[in-house]
């Protein structure tokens, strides 16, 4: 029987090979993504502080189009792979005979936190797409901040505030950053 680490390594190597072949046979280099770090359009966004106060900041990362849904899908896969690795390590701690009870309980709590985080992100993505009709939405949480990327040509201040309220409803008092990716239509 293969160890989890070996299976994970084979999965990552397979993914690398598939992506490499895709980019090699891709007809143009226009399908590649990059973050426009100096020439991004500014958009007023609201940041919800830890005390619940709203402050305005101008910060939007304009992500160049990578096919229709490939960029968001790729990022989702990377996040899922990273969390799967963390859960695998935590599961190893739980199943280890040399680990004490407190460490096992902490590992189980950490697994629950990862699962809850993934669930909240998925619920929020579906809620935003369902209520606004955007083509795609990507929600990422890094513990102290929630990043929401919307596939839309532009976002009004009202749309940003509505999305930020949805983030607050799902995650509680946490800093939220709302960005958009042009659809390229």
VEXTOR-14428 format. One record per residue (C-alpha): chain; x, y, z. Coordinates in Angstrom, 2 decimals, padded with zeros to 5 digits. Last residue first. Layout:
% VEXTOR-14428
<mol = A, u = X, v = Y, w = Z>;
...
% end
This chain:
% VEXTOR-14428
<mol = A, u = -015.83, v = 040.41, w = -023.29>;
<mol = A, u = -012.60, v = 040.33, w = -021.29>;
<mol = A, u = -014.32, v = 039.36, w = -018.05>;
<mol = A, u = -012.32, v = 041.90, w = -016.08>;
<mol = A, u = -011.07, v = 040.56, w = -012.75>;
<mol = A, u = -012.37, v = 042.29, w = -009.64>;
<mol = A, u = -011.15, v = 042.94, w = -006.12>;
<mol = A, u = -012.84, v = 043.00, w = -002.71>;
<mol = A, u = -010.72, v = 042.96, w = 000.45>;
<mol = A, u = -012.31, v = 042.03, w = 003.77>;
<mol = A, u = -011.01, v = 042.59, w = 007.30>;
<mol = A, u = -012.82, v = 040.40, w = 009.79>;
<mol = A, u = -015.77, v = 040.85, w = 012.12>;
<mol = A, u = -017.93, v = 037.80, w = 011.39>;
<mol = A, u = -017.09, v = 035.25, w = 008.67>;
<mol = A, u = -020.46, v = 034.65, w = 006.98>;
<mol = A, u = -022.39, v = 037.85, w = 007.74>;
<mol = A, u = -019.22, v = 039.97, w = 007.51>;
<mol = A, u = -018.40, v = 038.51, w = 004.10>;
<mol = A, u = -021.97, v = 039.16, w = 002.93>;
<mol = A, u = -021.64, v = 042.75, w = 004.19>;
<mol = A, u = -018.40, v = 043.14, w = 002.22>;
<mol = A, u = -020.19, v = 041.90, w = -000.91>;
<mol = A, u = -022.94, v = 044.49, w = -000.41>;
<mol = A, u = -020.36, v = 047.25, w = 000.19>;
<mol = A, u = -018.48, v = 046.29, w = -002.99>;
<mol = A, u = -021.70, v = 046.26, w = -005.02>;
<mol = A, u = -022.65, v = 049.71, w = -003.67>;
<mol = A, u = -019.19, v = 051.10, w = -004.50>;
<mol = A, u = -019.65, v = 049.92, w = -008.07>;
<mol = A, u = -017.67, v = 047.01, w = -009.40>;
<mol = A, u = -016.10, v = 046.78, w = -012.84>;
<mol = A, u = -015.61, v = 044.37, w = -015.73>;
<mol = A, u = -016.71, v = 041.46, w = -013.57>;
<mol = A, u = -015.16, v = 038.20, w = -012.36>;
<mol = A, u = -015.15, v = 038.84, w = -008.63>;
<mol = A, u = -012.19, v = 038.27, w = -006.32>;
<mol = A, u = -012.96, v = 038.24, w = -002.60>;
<mol = A, u = -010.04, v = 038.17, w = -000.16>;
<mol = A, u = -010.86, v = 037.54, w = 003.50>;
<mol = A, u = -008.36, v = 038.76, w = 006.07>;
<mol = A, u = -007.06, v = 037.63, w = 009.47>;
<mol = A, u = -007.00, v = 033.88, w = 008.90>;
<mol = A, u = -005.93, v = 033.72, w = 005.27>;
<mol = A, u = -009.38, v = 033.47, w = 003.74>;
<mol = A, u = -009.93, v = 033.08, w = 000.03>;
<mol = A, u = -013.17, v = 033.70, w = -001.87>;
<mol = A, u = -013.26, v = 033.38, w = -005.66>;
<mol = A, u = -016.30, v = 034.53, w = -007.61>;
<mol = A, u = -017.45, v = 033.63, w = -011.11>;
<mol = A, u = -019.75, v = 034.95, w = -013.86>;
<mol = A, u = -021.42, v = 037.44, w = -011.56>;
<mol = A, u = -025.19, v = 036.98, w = -011.12>;
<mol = A, u = -025.44, v = 039.15, w = -008.03>;
<mol = A, u = -027.43, v = 037.12, w = -005.51>;
<mol = A, u = -026.50, v = 033.64, w = -006.69>;
<mol = A, u = -022.86, v = 034.42, w = -007.48>;
<mol = A, u = -022.41, v = 036.09, w = -004.08>;
<mol = A, u = -024.18, v = 033.28, w = -002.18>;
<mol = A, u = -022.32, v = 030.54, w = -004.04>;
<mol = A, u = -018.94, v = 032.13, w = -003.28>;
<mol = A, u = -019.97, v = 032.74, w = 000.35>;
<mol = A, u = -021.05, v = 029.12, w = 000.83>;
<mol = A, u = -017.80, v = 027.85, w = -000.71>;
<mol = A, u = -015.65, v = 030.11, w = 001.47>;
<mol = A, u = -017.61, v = 029.15, w = 004.61>;
<mol = A, u = -017.23, v = 025.44, w = 003.84>;
<mol = A, u = -013.50, v = 025.73, w = 003.24>;
<mol = A, u = -013.07, v = 027.61, w = 006.53>;
<mol = A, u = -015.17, v = 025.06, w = 008.42>;
<mol = A, u = -013.07, v = 022.18, w = 007.06>;
<mol = A, u = -009.81, v = 023.94, w = 007.98>;
<mol = A, u = -011.14, v = 024.76, w = 011.47>;
<mol = A, u = -012.29, v = 021.15, w = 011.99>;
<mol = A, u = -008.83, v = 019.88, w = 011.03>;
<mol = A, u = -007.28, v = 022.34, w = 013.51>;
<mol = A, u = -009.61, v = 021.09, w = 016.26>;
<mol = A, u = -008.58, v = 017.49, w = 015.48>;
<mol = A, u = -004.89, v = 018.49, w = 015.63>;
<mol = A, u = -005.47, v = 020.22, w = 018.97>;
<mol = A, u = -007.14, v = 017.10, w = 020.35>;
<mol = A, u = -004.25, v = 014.93, w = 019.15>;
<mol = A, u = -001.70, v = 017.29, w = 020.68>;
<mol = A, u = -003.55, v = 017.23, w = 024.01>;
<mol = A, u = -003.81, v = 013.42, w = 023.96>;
<mol = A, u = -000.09, v = 012.78, w = 023.50>;
<mol = A, u = 001.49, v = 011.83, w = 020.19>;
<mol = A, u = 003.74, v = 008.74, w = 020.08>;
<mol = A, u = 001.02, v = 006.44, w = 018.76>;
<mol = A, u = 000.50, v = 008.61, w = 015.70>;
<mol = A, u = -003.01, v = 008.56, w = 014.22>;
<mol = A, u = -003.88, v = 012.10, w = 015.33>;
<mol = A, u = -000.50, v = 013.50, w = 014.27>;
<mol = A, u = -000.78, v = 011.77, w = 010.88>;
<mol = A, u = -004.25, v = 013.29, w = 010.49>;
<mol = A, u = -002.75, v = 016.72, w = 011.16>;
<mol = A, u = -000.11, v = 016.16, w = 008.47>;
<mol = A, u = -002.78, v = 015.01, w = 006.02>;
<mol = A, u = -005.01, v = 017.96, w = 006.92>;
<mol = A, u = -002.16, v = 020.34, w = 006.17>;
<mol = A, u = -001.49, v = 018.61, w = 002.84>;
<mol = A, u = -005.19, v = 018.72, w = 001.97>;
<mol = A, u = -005.24, v = 022.42, w = 002.84>;
<mol = A, u = -002.40, v = 023.13, w = 000.42>;
<mol = A, u = -004.01, v = 021.02, w = -002.31>;
<mol = A, u = -007.37, v = 022.78, w = -001.86>;
<mol = A, u = -005.73, v = 026.20, w = -002.01>;
<mol = A, u = -003.83, v = 025.23, w = -005.17>;
<mol = A, u = -006.99, v = 023.80, w = -006.75>;
<mol = A, u = -008.98, v = 026.93, w = -005.96>;
<mol = A, u = -006.22, v = 029.08, w = -007.49>;
<mol = A, u = -006.28, v = 026.99, w = -010.66>;
<mol = A, u = -010.09, v = 027.16, w = -010.87>;
<mol = A, u = -010.05, v = 030.93, w = -010.41>;
<mol = A, u = -007.48, v = 031.33, w = -013.17>;
<mol = A, u = -009.03, v = 028.78, w = -015.53>;
<mol = A, u = -012.56, v = 030.12, w = -015.65>;
<mol = A, u = -012.77, v = 031.72, w = -019.08>;
<mol = A, u = -009.21, v = 031.85, w = -020.31>;
<mol = A, u = -006.60, v = 033.49, w = -018.14>;
<mol = A, u = -007.75, v = 037.13, w = -018.10>;
<mol = A, u = -005.39, v = 039.59, w = -016.46>;
<mol = A, u = -005.85, v = 040.22, w = -012.76>;
<mol = A, u = -006.53, v = 043.81, w = -011.70>;
<mol = A, u = -005.59, v = 044.09, w = -008.05>;
<mol = A, u = -007.81, v = 046.63, w = -006.37>;
<mol = A, u = -006.84, v = 048.94, w = -003.58>;
<mol = A, u = -008.36, v = 052.25, w = -002.61>;
<mol = A, u = -009.22, v = 052.31, w = 001.03>;
<mol = A, u = -012.33, v = 053.33, w = 002.86>;
<mol = A, u = -012.82, v = 052.65, w = 006.54>;
<mol = A, u = -015.73, v = 050.89, w = 008.19>;
<mol = A, u = -015.56, v = 050.28, w = 011.92>;
<mol = A, u = -016.42, v = 046.80, w = 013.16>;
<mol = A, u = -013.85, v = 046.76, w = 015.97>;
<mol = A, u = -011.71, v = 044.34, w = 013.95>;
<mol = A, u = -011.81, v = 046.61, w = 010.93>;
<mol = A, u = -014.14, v = 046.30, w = 007.96>;
<mol = A, u = -012.40, v = 047.56, w = 004.88>;
<mol = A, u = -014.41, v = 049.35, w = 002.24>;
<mol = A, u = -013.36, v = 049.50, w = -001.33>;
<mol = A, u = -012.94, v = 052.43, w = -003.67>;
<mol = A, u = -011.66, v = 051.26, w = -007.01>;
<mol = A, u = -008.32, v = 052.01, w = -008.56>;
<mol = A, u = -007.48, v = 050.50, w = -011.93>;
<mol = A, u = -004.30, v = 048.50, w = -011.86>;
<mol = A, u = -001.22, v = 049.95, w = -013.57>;
<mol = A, u = 001.39, v = 049.16, w = -011.02>;
<mol = A, u = 001.04, v = 045.56, w = -009.96>;
<mol = A, u = -000.85, v = 044.04, w = -012.88>;
<mol = A, u = -000.99, v = 040.48, w = -011.60>;
<mol = A, u = -000.15, v = 037.89, w = -014.21>;
<mol = A, u = -002.02, v = 035.22, w = -016.04>;
<mol = A, u = -001.02, v = 033.37, w = -019.20>;
<mol = A, u = -003.59, v = 032.75, w = -021.94>;
<mol = A, u = -002.20, v = 035.52, w = -024.13>;
<mol = A, u = 000.91, v = 033.40, w = -024.79>;
<mol = A, u = -000.70, v = 031.92, w = -027.85>;
<mol = A, u = -001.37, v = 028.47, w = -029.30>;
<mol = A, u = -001.15, v = 026.49, w = -026.02>;
<mol = A, u = 000.76, v = 023.28, w = -026.78>;
<mol = A, u = 003.52, v = 024.03, w = -024.28>;
<mol = A, u = 001.14, v = 025.51, w = -021.71>;
<mol = A, u = -001.11, v = 022.44, w = -021.75>;
<mol = A, u = 001.83, v = 020.02, w = -021.68>;
<mol = A, u = 003.23, v = 021.79, w = -018.63>;
<mol = A, u = -000.17, v = 021.79, w = -016.90>;
<mol = A, u = -000.58, v = 018.05, w = -017.42>;
<mol = A, u = 002.97, v = 017.32, w = -016.31>;
<mol = A, u = 002.66, v = 019.47, w = -013.19>;
<mol = A, u = -000.65, v = 017.82, w = -012.26>;
<mol = A, u = 000.88, v = 014.38, w = -012.65>;
<mol = A, u = 003.84, v = 015.40, w = -010.48>;
<mol = A, u = 001.48, v = 016.75, w = -007.83>;
<mol = A, u = -000.57, v = 013.54, w = -007.80>;
<mol = A, u = 002.56, v = 011.37, w = -007.64>;
<mol = A, u = 003.87, v = 013.39, w = -004.68>;
<mol = A, u = 000.52, v = 013.16, w = -002.87>;
<mol = A, u = 000.38, v = 009.41, w = -003.38>;
<mol = A, u = 003.93, v = 009.07, w = -002.09>;
<mol = A, u = 003.20, v = 011.18, w = 000.98>;
<mol = A, u = 000.04, v = 009.23, w = 001.70>;
<mol = A, u = 002.01, v = 005.99, w = 001.75>;
<mol = A, u = 001.36, v = 003.43, w = -000.95>;
<mol = A, u = 000.00, v = 000.00, w = 000.00>;
% end
